């Protein structure tokens, strides 16, 4: 069985309503963790959080750290709540 070295990536935009539980950091983490729990082939190597960053920009600190890890071969998989958390447009 192939093992995926995964980074959990969580992003909450400064424009997101932080009172809405569906996109909160805690809720995103819980959904990702639930998914990982059902997939033994996934090994989490890091969790990266960009709290207060727009998905339109890609110079987010945690996003850049995640990309460096991928480029250096430390991870080969990214898990997000949905693609809008990774980026927009």
C-alpha positions in Angstrom: 0.0 0.0 0.0 1.4 3.4 -0.9 1.7 5.8 2.0 1.0 9.5 1.3 3.0 12.1 3.3 0.3 14.7 3.8 0.1 18.3 4.9 -3.1 19.4 6.4 -3.7 22.9 5.0 -6.2 25.3 6.7 -7.0 28.8 5.6 -9.5 31.3 7.0 -9.8 34.5 5.0 -10.0 37.8 6.8 -13.2 38.4 4.8 -14.8 35.2 6.1 -17.3 35.6 8.9 -15.4 34.1 11.8 -18.7 33.4 13.6 -19.7 30.9 10.9 -18.6 27.5 12.1 -18.5 25.9 8.7 -15.2 27.6 7.7 -13.6 28.0 11.1 -10.1 26.7 11.7 -11.4 24.1 14.2 -14.1 22.9 11.9 -11.7 22.6 9.0 -9.3 20.6 11.2 -12.0 18.3 12.4 -13.2 17.5 8.8 -9.7 16.9 7.6 -8.9 14.7 10.7 -12.2 12.7 10.1 -11.1 12.0 6.5 -7.6 11.0 7.5 -9.0 8.6 10.2 -10.7 6.7 7.4 -7.5 6.5 5.3 -4.7 4.5 6.9 -2.5 5.2 3.8 -2.2 8.8 4.8 0.6 9.9 7.2 0.3 13.5 8.3 3.7 15.2 8.3 2.6 18.8 9.0 -0.3 21.1 9.6 -0.1 24.6 8.0 -2.6 27.3 8.9 -3.0 30.7 7.2 -5.5 32.6 9.4 -6.6 35.9 8.0 -5.3 35.5 4.4 -7.3 35.9 1.2 -7.3 32.9 -1.1 -6.7 35.1 -4.1 -3.1 35.7 -3.0 -0.5 32.9 -2.8 2.2 34.7 -0.9 0.7 33.4 2.4 3.3 32.3 4.9 1.9 28.8 5.6 1.2 28.2 1.9 4.8 29.1 1.0 6.1 26.7 3.8 3.9 24.0 2.5 5.2 24.5 -1.1 8.8 24.3 0.1 8.1 21.0 1.9 6.6 19.6 -1.3 9.5 20.8 -3.4 12.0 19.3 -0.9 10.2 15.9 -1.0 9.0 16.1 2.6 5.3 15.8 1.5 3.5 14.5 -1.6 -0.1 15.2 -0.6 -2.1 18.2 0.6 -5.5 17.8 2.3 -7.9 20.7 2.6 -11.6 21.0 3.5 -12.4 22.1 0.0 -10.5 23.7 -2.9 -11.6 27.2 -1.9 -9.4 26.9 1.2 -6.3 26.2 -1.0 -6.9 29.2 -3.3 -9.4 31.1 -5.4 -9.6 32.2 -9.0 
